[in-house]
Amino acid sequence: MPTIAIVGAGPGLGLSIAKVFGGHGFDVALVSRSKDKLDALVAELAEAGITAEGFPADVADPARLTDALQAAIARFGRIDVLEFSPHAGLSMTAPKDVTVDSLRPQVDALLFGAVAAVQAVLPGMLEARSGTLLFTTGGGAVNPYPMLADLNIAQAGQRNWALNLHNTLAEEGIHVTNVAINLMIGTQAPAGVPHRAPDEIALDYWTLHTDRDRAEHLIGA
């Protein structure tokens, strides 16, 4: 069975991605901070006939994240697809107010976390000459939002690295795509707010994995 590891798994988009890939025969490794929440997700996936297991870790702790993914590799054999989409919070910071202290939590989770996650799964992908890395950012990684300056910086760094990986790993059999979501994820939203259901968005991730034809995918306006 192929395996997808979802880093930052939750009851929204993460669960939807797990169901889509699980429905196509994938086992699912779920990584997030809360064991209780992971247990709930594993139980819901089991009801759908999908084999899943949770591996608690804080993405801002590279050693713990590496250990969690190594445990997932030991459990399932190899990670064939990595999807990285942790939520590091929406701290409202204007560009002129960015400080090292305000920026550090976002960089620790989103940029350093992504690096740690990839370094844990990439050796197996390189050995097999096969694999998919899917990074999720907000639209501000592409076109910054002034009130989310900290988040924009960290996600833009993550996006830049993802595009570099895409350009250099294809000849090794590994596909990389950055997914920039520029709308609200949900089945409903306040009037005038663009939104899309997580189950619909998750289908895009499957298409990106199978088509392997683009470095970036923008969802939303």
Secondary structure, 3 states (H helix, E strand, C coil): CCEEEEECCCCCHHHHHHHHHHHCCCEEEEEECCHHHHHHHHHHHHHCCCCEEEEECCCCCHHHHHHHHHHHHHHHCCCCEEEECCCCCCCCECHHHCCHHHHHHHHHHHHHHHHHHHHHHHHHHHHHCCEEEEEEEEHHHCCCCCCEHHHHHHHHHHHHHHHHHHHHHHHHCEEEEEEEECCEECCCCCCCCCEECHHHHHHHHHHHHHHCCCCEEEECC
